[in-house]
């Protein structure tokens, strides 16, 4: 009996393992699509032979483990009870029935936990998509160049930057171009300790601020509103009075309020106030989409004599494909040996900034759907087997007056009990998992009543949908045929 039953289990496990490898190949393709280009090329995510053999070995081990129990059980039948029942079959032991029911209940619990977790990550991703960045990203293309790596000295690099800027502005459809040393929403955080007029510093005073060096029309091109004062102009160059622009958070932190324009500040740890604040701008995200806006001050990039690399921001039409091609051509005409780094649209930069949230949300949703499908298949299989084993019992009930509705209710009550127990366990597990993953969720506290309710309704619908077919089949059993067959 073991030699007959175990090969069947191994064949099923091998077929399931091969199907799982197909799903994993699709998942890896999706994962590579979600990763930014630089990370995807560095990680080289693919289906390695070692992983394939490991997965197949696990599948066969699963087949052995879960095929051995029923195979051993079938070799120890209660022959006396089976013969007295007149069925000619081996009777189904209660232990085996409880084992099958326990497995399906565990699948339901896992599905519930994954559905709720996926719902939390999807809602977190939705919260991220509604974050006010404080700037207008549509139609903006960004890229970086580093001529210092190609041996450019500062005077030559400065000329190259100016030539690229003028060539970009001349591209048809371009409405503005500007530059920055610190790339926007790229995870870079450059900071200085500052001194501000009227702000008293002590040994333990937090006087740190983020900063950036930007070109003329930086805030106009990126759509960041000016509150007071002016932007940097072409006259803010080396030798001209040193100036700065600050954001709202900077003005609030250092007690400037709305009267920041005209005040003086200094950078680094000295007390020299040599920068005149000439502008106050609205807050905009600096390095991370999900982080709060830090205090930031801006200085003219043309007043830096050590600049060896820079990032350009070019605003054009909403469809940026033509502009992306034009940028590459502009740089190639001026220096064919100068590589263009990170050429992309600003919306793409925003997506890459939160790629981990997109990846976790998408994969968790896929795994939750897969687990729910497996739970539905398992529930259907267990109930179908249970109905087949109870054909005689159902026939007797219907012969004694039970109608199809009561028989369907009997089967669906079993569905409801497994869903209730498994769902409760899954909800508890999802709440615990949500609390552990709270740092990865945006705008959520690790649980959400709406997500839990939607997951419960969805899984209940799937469970009763899977159980209805066996219940309907049971309600259509002919009592005379069931009793005659038994």
C-alpha positions in Angstrom: 0.0 0.0 0.0 2.8 2.4 0.8 4.5 1.7 -2.6 1.2 2.4 -4.3 0.2 5.6 -2.4 3.6 7.4 -1.9 4.5 7.6 -5.6 1.1 9.3 -6.2 2.0 11.9 -3.6 5.5 12.4 -5.1 4.0 13.0 -8.6 1.6 15.6 -7.2 4.4 17.3 -5.3 6.6 17.3 -8.4 3.9 18.8 -10.6 3.2 21.4 -7.9 6.9 22.2 -7.6 7.2 22.8 -11.4 4.1 25.0 -11.3 5.7 26.9 -8.4 8.9 27.5 -10.4 6.8 29.0 -13.2 5.1 31.4 -10.7 8.5 32.2 -9.2 9.9 33.1 -12.7 7.0 35.5 -13.2 7.5 36.9 -9.8 11.2 37.5 -10.4 10.4 39.3 -13.7 7.9 41.5 -11.8 10.5 42.2 -9.1 13.1 43.2 -11.6 10.5 45.6 -13.2 9.9 47.3 -9.8 13.6 47.8 -9.0 15.4 50.9 -10.1 17.8 50.2 -13.0 21.0 50.7 -11.0 19.8 48.3 -8.2 18.4 45.7 -10.6 21.7 45.5 -12.5 23.7 45.3 -9.3 21.6 42.6 -7.7 21.2 40.3 -10.8 18.0 38.7 -9.5 17.4 35.6 -11.5 16.3 31.9 -11.1 19.6 30.2 -10.3 20.0 26.4 -10.7 20.8 26.0 -7.0 17.4 27.6 -6.2 15.6 25.4 -8.6 17.1 22.2 -7.1 16.4 23.4 -3.6 12.8 24.2 -4.5 12.3 20.8 -6.1 13.8 19.1 -3.1 11.5 20.9 -0.8 8.5 20.0 -3.0 9.5 16.3 -2.9 10.1 16.5 0.9 6.6 18.0 1.3 5.1 15.2 -0.8 6.8 12.7 1.4 5.8 14.4 4.7 2.1 15.0 3.8 1.8 11.7 1.8 3.2 9.5 4.5 0.5 10.2 7.1 -2.5 9.2 5.0 -0.5 6.3 3.5 0.3 4.9 6.9 -3.2 5.6 8.1 -4.6 3.5 5.2 -2.5 0.5 6.3 -4.2 0.4 9.7 -7.9 0.2 8.9 -10.6 -0.8 11.3 -11.6 -3.8 9.2 -14.5 -4.9 11.5 -16.1 -1.5 11.3 -15.6 -1.2 7.6 -17.1 -4.6 6.9 -20.1 -4.0 9.2 -20.7 -0.7 7.4 -21.2 -2.7 4.2 -19.2 -0.2 2.2 -16.3 -2.3 1.1 -14.1 0.8 1.8 -11.8 1.8 4.6 -13.6 4.0 7.0 -12.4 7.6 7.4 -10.9 8.0 10.9 -11.8 11.1 12.9 -8.1 11.9 13.4 -7.6 12.0 9.6 -10.6 14.2 9.2 -9.4 16.6 12.0 -6.0 16.7 10.4 -7.4 17.7 7.0 -9.7 20.3 8.6 -6.8 21.6 10.6 -4.6 22.1 7.4 -7.4 24.0 5.6 -8.0 26.1 8.7 -4.3 27.0 8.8 -4.5 27.9 5.1 -7.4 30.2 5.8 -5.5 31.8 8.7 -2.5 32.4 6.6 -4.6 33.8 3.8 -6.3 36.2 6.2 -3.0 37.4 7.6 -1.6 38.0 4.2 -4.7 39.7 2.9 -4.7 42.1 5.8 -1.0 42.7 5.6 -1.2 43.3 1.8 -4.1 45.7 2.4 -2.1 47.7 4.9 0.9 48.0 2.5 -1.4 48.9 -0.4 -3.1 51.6 1.7 0.3 52.8 2.9 1.3 53.1 -0.8 -1.9 55.0 -1.5 -1.0 57.4 1.3 2.4 57.9 -0.2 0.9 58.7 -3.6 -1.1 61.5 -2.0 1.8 63.2 -0.3 2.1 66.9 -1.2 5.7 67.1 -2.5 5.6 70.9 -2.6 6.7 71.0 -6.2 5.4 70.1 -9.7 7.2 67.0 -11.0 5.2 66.5 -14.3 7.1 67.4 -17.4 10.5 67.7 -15.7 13.5 65.7 -16.8 16.6 65.4 -14.6 20.2 64.1 -15.2 23.6 64.6 -13.8 27.1 65.2 -15.3 30.5 65.0 -13.6 33.1 66.6 -15.8 35.7 66.6 -13.0 35.9 62.8 -13.5 37.0 63.5 -17.1 39.8 65.9 -16.1 37.9 69.2 -16.3 39.2 72.0 -14.2 36.7 74.4 -12.6 36.8 77.2 -15.2 36.3 74.7 -18.1 33.6 72.9 -16.2 31.8 76.2 -15.4 31.8 77.0 -19.1 30.5 73.5 -20.0 27.6 73.9 -17.5 26.6 77.2 -19.0 26.8 75.8 -22.6 24.6 72.8 -21.6 22.1 75.1 -19.9 21.8 77.4 -23.0 21.5 74.4 -25.3 18.7 72.9 -23.2 16.8 76.1 -23.1 16.9 76.3 -26.9 15.3 72.8 -27.3 11.8 73.1 -28.8 9.2 72.8 -26.1 11.5 73.5 -23.1 10.1 76.2 -20.9 13.0 76.4 -18.4 16.2 74.8 -17.1 18.1 75.0 -13.9 20.8 73.2 -11.8 21.4 71.8 -8.4 24.4 70.2 -6.7 22.3 68.0 -4.3 19.9 65.8 -6.4 16.2 66.2 -5.5 14.5 63.2 -3.8 17.4 60.9 -4.4 18.2 60.0 -0.7 21.1 62.5 -0.4 21.2 64.6 2.8 23.8 67.4 2.8 23.9 69.6 5.9 25.7 72.3 7.8 25.6 73.8 11.3 24.4 77.4 10.8 24.4 80.7 12.7 21.3 82.9 12.2 20.8 86.5 13.1 18.7 86.7 16.4 19.1 83.0 17.1 21.1 82.2 20.2 23.1 79.0 20.1 24.2 77.0 23.2 26.5 74.0 23.5 23.5 71.6 23.1 21.5 73.7 20.7 20.4 72.0 17.5 21.7 74.4 14.8 21.9 71.9 11.9 20.2 72.5 8.6 20.1 70.8 5.2 21.4 72.9 2.2 21.6 72.9 -1.5 23.4 74.9 -4.2 21.1 75.8 -7.0 21.0 77.8 -10.1 18.8 80.7 -11.3 15.1 80.0 -11.7 15.4 76.8 -9.6 12.2 77.3 -7.8 10.3 78.6 -10.9 11.3 75.5 -12.9 10.3 73.1 -10.1 7.1 75.0 -9.3 8.0 75.9 -5.7 6.2 79.1 -4.8 8.2 82.1 -3.4 6.7 83.6 -0.3 8.9 86.6 -0.1 12.0 88.1 -1.6 13.5 86.9 -4.9 15.2 84.0 -6.6 18.8 83.7 -7.5 19.7 85.5 -10.7 22.6 85.5 -13.2 24.3 88.2 -11.2 24.7 86.0 -8.1 28.2 84.9 -9.1 31.7 84.8 -7.6 32.7 88.2 -6.3 29.1 89.4 -5.8 27.6 89.6 -2.3 26.9 86.1 -0.9 23.2 85.4 -0.5 20.8 82.6 0.6 17.2 81.5 0.3 15.5 79.6 3.2 12.4 77.5 3.4 9.5 77.8 5.8 10.8 75.1 8.2 14.2 76.9 8.4 12.5 80.2 9.2 10.4 78.6 11.9 13.2 76.6 13.5 15.5 79.7 13.7 12.8 82.1 14.8 12.7 84.2 11.6 9.0 83.8 10.8 7.8 85.7 7.8 10.5 88.4 8.2 13.4 86.2 7.1 14.2 88.4 4.0 17.0 90.9 4.9 18.3 88.9 7.8 21.8 87.4 7.8 23.1 83.9 8.5 26.4 82.0 8.4 27.3 78.4 7.6 29.5 75.9 9.3 30.4 76.4 13.0 31.7 79.9 12.9 29.6 82.9 14.0 30.3 85.0 10.9 27.0 86.1 9.4 28.1 86.6 5.8 25.0 85.4 3.9 22.1 87.7 3.3 18.7 86.0 3.2 17.1 87.3 0.0 14.2 84.9 -0.3 11.7 82.7 1.6 10.1 79.7 -0.2 7.4 77.2 0.5 8.4 73.9 2.0 9.2 71.1 -0.5 10.4 67.6 0.0 14.2 67.4 0.1 15.7 63.9 0.0 12.8 61.5 0.8 9.1 61.4 -0.2 8.0 60.0 3.1 10.1 62.2 5.5 9.0 65.5 6.9 10.4 68.6 5.2 13.7 69.5 7.0 15.0 73.0 7.4 16.8 73.9 4.2 18.8 76.9 3.0 19.9 77.4 -0.6 22.9 79.2 -1.9 23.8 80.1 -5.6 25.7 77.4 -7.4 27.5 80.1 -9.3 29.2 81.3 -6.1 30.9 77.9 -5.6 34.4 77.7 -7.0 34.9 74.0 -6.3 32.0 72.5 -8.2 32.9 69.5 -10.2 29.5 67.9 -10.8 26.0 69.1 -11.1 22.4 68.0 -11.8 20.1 69.6 -14.4 16.3 70.0 -14.2 14.6 70.7 -17.5 10.9 71.5 -17.8 9.2 70.6 -21.0 6.0 69.1 -22.4 4.1 66.4 -20.3 5.3 63.7 -22.7 9.0 63.7 -21.9 10.2 61.0 -24.3 11.3 63.5 -26.9 13.0 65.6 -24.3 14.9 62.6 -22.9 16.3 62.0 -26.4 17.1 65.6 -26.9 19.1 65.8 -23.6 21.4 63.0 -24.7 22.0 64.7 -28.0 22.8 68.1 -26.4 25.5 66.6 -24.1 26.9 64.4 -26.9 27.3 67.5 -29.2 29.2 69.4 -26.5 31.4 66.5 -25.3 30.8 63.0 -26.8 33.0 61.4 -24.0 31.0 62.9 -21.1 28.5 60.3 -19.7 25.0 61.4 -18.8 24.2 60.0 -15.4 20.7 59.2 -14.1 18.7 60.5 -17.1 15.1 60.1 -16.1 11.9 62.0 -15.5 11.2 63.6 -12.2 8.1 61.4 -11.6 10.3 58.4 -12.2 12.7 59.7 -9.6 9.8 60.0 -7.2 8.8 56.4 -7.9 12.4 55.2 -7.4 12.5 57.0 -4.1 9.7 54.8 -2.8 10.4 51.7 -4.9 10.7 49.6 -1.7 7.1 50.5 -0.8 5.9 49.7 -4.3 7.8 46.3 -4.3 6.5 45.3 -0.9 2.9 46.3 -1.7 2.9 44.5 -5.0 4.5 41.3 -3.8 2.4 41.1 -0.6 -0.7 41.5 -2.7 0.4 38.8 -5.1 1.3 36.4 -2.3 -2.0 37.1 -0.5 -4.0 36.3 -3.7 -1.9 33.1 -4.2 -2.5 32.0 -0.6 -6.2 32.8 -0.9 -6.4 30.7 -4.1 -4.6 27.8 -2.4 -7.0 28.1 0.6 -10.0 27.9 -1.7 -8.6 24.9 -3.5 -7.9 23.2 -0.2 -11.3 24.0 1.2 -13.0 22.7 -2.0 -10.9 19.4 -1.9 -11.6 18.7 1.8 -15.4 19.4 1.4 -15.7 17.3 -1.8 -13.9 14.4 -0.1 -16.1 14.8 3.0 -19.3 14.8 0.9 -18.2 11.7 -0.9 -17.4 9.9 2.4 -20.8 11.0 3.9 -22.9 10.0 0.9 -24.7 7.3 2.8 -25.3 9.6 5.8 -26.7 12.3 3.5 -28.8 9.8 1.7 -30.3 8.6 5.1 -31.0 12.2 6.1 -32.8 13.0 2.9 -34.7 9.7 3.0 -36.0 10.8 6.5 -37.2 14.1 5.2 -34.2 16.5 5.0 -34.4 18.8 2.0 -31.6 20.2 -0.2 -31.5 23.5 1.7 -30.8 21.8 5.1 -28.1 19.6 3.5 -26.4 22.6 1.9 -26.6 24.3 5.3 -24.9 21.3 7.0 -22.0 21.5 4.6 -21.7 25.3 4.7 -21.8 25.3 8.5 -18.5 23.4 8.3 -17.2 26.1 6.0 -18.3 28.8 8.4 -16.6 27.1 11.3 -13.3 26.7 9.5 -13.5 30.3 8.2 -14.3 31.6 11.7 -11.5 29.9 13.5 -8.9 30.4 10.7 -10.0 34.0 10.2 -9.7 34.9 13.9 -6.2 33.4 14.0 -5.3 35.3 10.8 -6.6 38.6 12.1 -4.6 38.3 15.3 -1.5 37.3 13.3 -2.0 40.3 10.9 -2.3 42.7 13.8 0.9 41.4 15.4 2.7 41.5 12.0 1.4 45.1 11.4 2.8 46.3 14.7 6.2 44.7 13.8 6.2 46.4 10.4 4.9 49.8 11.6 8.1 51.5 10.6 7.5 50.4 7.0 3.9 51.7 6.8 3.2 55.4 6.0 0.3 57.1 7.7 -0.8 53.9 9.5 -0.4 52.6 13.0 0.0 48.9 12.1 -3.7 48.2 11.8 -6.7 49.6 10.0 -10.4 48.6 10.7 -11.4 49.2 7.1 -8.6 47.0 5.8 -9.5 44.2 8.3 -13.2 44.4 7.5 -12.5 44.3 3.7 -10.2 41.3 4.1 -12.7 39.4 6.2 -15.5 40.0 3.7 -13.3 39.0 0.8 -12.0 35.8 2.4 -15.5 34.9 3.6 -16.8 35.3 0.1 -14.0 33.2 -1.4 -14.4 30.4 1.3 -18.2 30.1 0.9 -17.8 30.3 -2.9 -15.4 27.3 -2.7 -17.7 25.5 -0.4 -20.9 26.1 -2.3 -20.1 23.6 -5.1 -19.6 20.6 -2.8 -22.7 21.7 -0.7 -24.8 22.0 -3.9 -23.5 18.5 -5.0 -24.5 17.1 -1.6 -28.0 18.6 -1.8 -28.6 16.8 -5.2 -27.7 13.3 -3.9 -30.5 10.8 -4.7 -31.3 9.0 -1.4 -32.2 5.7 -3.1 -29.0 5.6 -5.2 -26.8 6.5 -2.2 -28.4 3.8 0.0 -28.3 1.2 -2.9 -24.7 2.1 -3.6 -23.8 1.7 0.1 
